[in-house]
Amino acid sequence: MSAPHSPLDVDRVRKDFPILERRLAGDHPLVYLDSANTSQKPTAVLDALAEHYTQHNANVARAVHQLGEESTAAYEGARDKIAALIKAPSRDEIIFTKNASEALNLVAHTLASGLAEDPRYRLGPGDEIVVTEMEHHSNIVPWQLAAQRTGAAFRWFGLTDEGRLDLSTIGELINERTKIVSLVHQSNSLGTVNDVATVVARAREVGALVLLDGSQSVPHQPIDVTELGVDLLAFTGHKMVGPTGIGVLWGRRDVLDALPPFLGGGEMIETVAMTGSTFAPIPHKFEAGTPPIAQAIGLGAAVDYLTGVGLDRIHEHEQALTAYALDQLNAVDGVRIIGPNSMESRGGTVSFVVDGVHPHDVGQLLDEQGVAVRVGHHCARPVCVRYGIPATTRASFYLYTTFDEIDAMAAGLQQVKRFFG
C-alpha cells in the first residue's frame, strides 16, 4: 500500500523536535512510536522553560517585585491558553495538577472525603461508582480506594471482542444509585474512541456526574468541553508536547465550587486561624503550595505550538497514519491487532501481538533496529486479562510520525518473525 497524503508538512514539523535527529546504537535513526506514553518536545517548549528559569524565575502570587509579577503573569497566561484550547467557559475552571493521575485522584478523594455540603458530591454506602474495563490504572485504583473508604459499590462496563465498550447494559449499570461515571475518552492501550455522548445522556437521566480522562484525546484532536457535555475532564501535559510534572483538571464551576479542597497549604486559603480556616475560590482552592510554575508555562508554550500547527490537521494526519499502520500490520503474517481493526471510532494507538513471540522480545528486537515501541500492559492490565494475553506491543503516533517510520516497524516485525522462525 502506498503512503496516503497527509495535511501536514511532517518534514518541517520534525525539524522542531531536536531529539528526532538522534542516531541510536548501530547508527540507526530513531523511529519513535511511543507518543501515547510520552511525546517529544519541540524547541519552542524547551526555550520557554529555559527562558523562565534564566529570566523570570520567582514564585507566583507571593511577591510584588518585578520577577514575581512576570512569573505570575506567565503562569496565569498558561491557564488562559488551556481554557481556550478546550473551550472552557471560564479560565477559573482550569486547575493545574502534577499530572492526569493527580487530577483523577483529586476528584475521587474529594468525593470520598465526605466534606462536601451537598450530598450529591459525597460518596457513601448505597452509592455506586462506574468505570470501564479499558481504563488506565489511574482511573481504576483511585475509585477502588474511594469505594473501600466509603462503602460505595465499584462497577464497570465490559469490553466487546472488538475492543469497544459493551453498552448493552448501560440502563442497568448507570442507575439512580450511580454518583459518578469515570471513563477514558480514547483508550491508551486499544486506541478506541468511546461513545461519550451515549454515556453522558444516560448519566444525565439519573443525575450522575461524568468525569472524562482526556489524556489520549486532548493532544490529538479539537476538544470542546461544552459539546462533550461532561462535568469534569482530566489530561496531562507530557503527552501533548509539554513538560512532565504538569496536568490539568477542568470542571464545571458549580461542580468545582461544591467539592471540598484536596490538599491543604499556602495559596488555597482565604483566612487561617487556630480555630478553623476558610478557602480561596476556584481555581486556587485546589492549588495548594508552590505550583508547577515552569511546567505550566511550558504547557502554555505547547498549546501555542499545537494550535499553531492545527489540531484538526494533526488529527487528520494521525487518522491517515493509523489506517496505513493497520494495513501494514495486518499484512505481516502472525500479527494480531488487539482492539478495533478498522478506523471507526479509533485513534492513533495500535496494540498487537505476534504469534509465538513475547511482546518484550518483540520490543527488544525492534529497539535493536532503532524502532521505539511500548511493550507490557500499558497500565491497563484488565484489558490484557480480558483478551487472555500477558501483554502487547503498542505503536502510537503523533504529528511528527512519518509513513516511513511505520514501514520501518513493519520491516522490523518481518525480521522478528524470521528470527523466531
Secondary structure in CASP SS format (residue, H / E / C, confidence):
PFRMAT SS
TARGET T0000
AUTHOR 0000-0000-0000
METHOD secondary structure of the structure
MODEL  1
M C 1.00
S C 1.00
A C 1.00
P C 1.00
H C 1.00
S C 1.00
P C 1.00
L C 1.00
D C 1.00
V H 1.00
D H 1.00
R H 1.00
V H 1.00
R H 1.00
K C 1.00
D C 1.00
F C 1.00
P H 1.00
I H 1.00
L H 1.00
E H 1.00
R C 1.00
R E 1.00
L E 1.00
A H 1.00
G H 1.00
D H 1.00
H E 1.00
P E 1.00
L C 1.00
V E 1.00
Y E 1.00
L C 1.00
D E 1.00
S C 1.00
A C 1.00
N C 1.00
T C 1.00
S C 1.00
Q C 1.00
K C 1.00
P C 1.00
T H 1.00
A H 1.00
V H 1.00
L H 1.00
D H 1.00
A H 1.00
L H 1.00
A H 1.00
E H 1.00
H H 1.00
Y H 1.00
T H 1.00
Q H 1.00
H H 1.00
N C 1.00
A C 1.00
N C 1.00
V C 1.00
A C 1.00
R C 1.00
A C 1.00
V C 1.00
H C 1.00
Q H 1.00
L H 1.00
G H 1.00
E H 1.00
E H 1.00
S H 1.00
T H 1.00
A H 1.00
A H 1.00
Y H 1.00
E H 1.00
G H 1.00
A H 1.00
R H 1.00
D H 1.00
K H 1.00
I H 1.00
A H 1.00
A H 1.00
L H 1.00
I C 1.00
K C 1.00
A C 1.00
P C 1.00
S C 1.00
R H 1.00
D H 1.00
E H 1.00
I E 1.00
I E 1.00
F E 1.00
T E 1.00
K C 1.00
N C 1.00
A H 1.00
S H 1.00
E H 1.00
A H 1.00
L H 1.00
N H 1.00
L H 1.00
V H 1.00
A H 1.00
H H 1.00
T H 1.00
L H 1.00
A H 1.00
S C 1.00
G C 1.00
L C 1.00
A C 1.00
E C 1.00
D C 1.00
P H 1.00
R H 1.00
Y H 1.00
R C 1.00
L C 1.00
G C 1.00
P C 1.00
G C 1.00
D C 1.00
E E 1.00
I E 1.00
V E 1.00
V E 1.00
T E 1.00
E C 1.00
M C 1.00
E C 1.00
H C 1.00
H H 1.00
S H 1.00
N H 1.00
I C 1.00
V H 1.00
P H 1.00
W H 1.00
Q H 1.00
L H 1.00
A H 1.00
A H 1.00
Q H 1.00
R H 1.00
T H 1.00
G C 1.00
A C 1.00
A E 1.00
F E 1.00
R E 1.00
W E 1.00
F E 1.00
G C 1.00
L E 1.00
T C 1.00
D C 1.00
E C 1.00
G C 1.00
R C 1.00
L E 1.00
D C 1.00
L C 1.00
S C 1.00
T C 1.00
I H 1.00
G H 1.00
E H 1.00
L H 1.00
I C 1.00
N C 1.00
E C 1.00
R C 1.00
T E 1.00
K E 1.00
I E 1.00
V E 1.00
S E 1.00
L E 1.00
V E 1.00
H C 1.00
Q E 1.00
S C 1.00
N C 1.00
S C 1.00
L C 1.00
G C 1.00
T E 1.00
V E 1.00
N C 1.00
D C 1.00
V H 1.00
A H 1.00
T H 1.00
V H 1.00
V H 1.00
A H 1.00
R H 1.00
A H 1.00
R H 1.00
E H 1.00
V H 1.00
G C 1.00
A C 1.00
L E 1.00
V E 1.00
L E 1.00
L E 1.00
D E 1.00
G C 1.00
S C 1.00
Q C 1.00
S C 1.00
V C 1.00
P C 1.00
H C 1.00
Q C 1.00
P C 1.00
I C 1.00
D C 1.00
V H 1.00
T H 1.00
E H 1.00
L H 1.00
G C 1.00
V C 1.00
D C 1.00
L E 1.00
L E 1.00
A E 1.00
F E 1.00
T E 1.00
G C 1.00
H C 1.00
K C 1.00
M C 1.00
V C 1.00
G C 1.00
P C 1.00
T C 1.00
G C 1.00
I C 1.00
G E 1.00
V E 1.00
L E 1.00
W E 1.00
G E 1.00
R C 1.00
R H 1.00
D H 1.00
V H 1.00
L H 1.00
D H 1.00
A H 1.00
L C 1.00
P C 1.00
P C 1.00
F C 1.00
L C 1.00
G C 1.00
G C 1.00
G C 1.00
E C 1.00
M C 1.00
I E 1.00
E E 1.00
T E 1.00
V E 1.00
A E 1.00
M C 1.00
T C 1.00
G E 1.00
S E 1.00
T E 1.00
F E 1.00
A C 1.00
P C 1.00
I C 1.00
P C 1.00
H H 1.00
K H 1.00
F H 1.00
E C 1.00
A C 1.00
G C 1.00
T C 1.00
P C 1.00
P C 1.00
I H 1.00
A H 1.00
Q H 1.00
A H 1.00
I H 1.00
G H 1.00
L H 1.00
G H 1.00
A H 1.00
A H 1.00
V H 1.00
D H 1.00
Y H 1.00
L H 1.00
T H 1.00
G H 1.00
V H 1.00
G C 1.00
L H 1.00
D H 1.00
R H 1.00
I H 1.00
H H 1.00
E H 1.00
H H 1.00
E H 1.00
Q H 1.00
A H 1.00
L H 1.00
T H 1.00
A H 1.00
Y H 1.00
A H 1.00
L H 1.00
D H 1.00
Q H 1.00
L H 1.00
N H 1.00
A C 1.00
V C 1.00
D C 1.00
G C 1.00
V E 1.00
R E 1.00
I E 1.00
I E 1.00
G C 1.00
P C 1.00
N C 1.00
S C 1.00
M C 1.00
E C 1.00
S C 1.00
R E 1.00
G C 1.00
G C 1.00
T E 1.00
V E 1.00
S E 1.00
F E 1.00
V E 1.00
V E 1.00
D C 1.00
G C 1.00
V E 1.00
H C 1.00
P H 1.00
H H 1.00
D H 1.00
V H 1.00
G H 1.00
Q H 1.00
L H 1.00
L H 1.00
D H 1.00
E C 1.00
Q C 1.00
G C 1.00
V E 1.00
A E 1.00
V C 1.00
R E 1.00
V E 1.00
G E 1.00
H C 1.00
H C 1.00
C C 1.00
A C 1.00
R H 1.00
P H 1.00
V H 1.00
C H 1.00
V H 1.00
R H 1.00
Y C 1.00
G C 1.00
I C 1.00
P C 1.00
A C 1.00
T E 1.00
T E 1.00
R E 1.00
A E 1.00
S E 1.00
F C 1.00
Y C 1.00
L C 1.00
Y C 1.00
T C 1.00
T C 1.00
F H 1.00
D H 1.00
E H 1.00
I H 1.00
D H 1.00
A H 1.00
M H 1.00
A H 1.00
A H 1.00
G H 1.00
L H 1.00
Q H 1.00
Q H 1.00
V H 1.00
K H 1.00
R H 1.00
F H 1.00
F C 1.00
G C 1.00
END
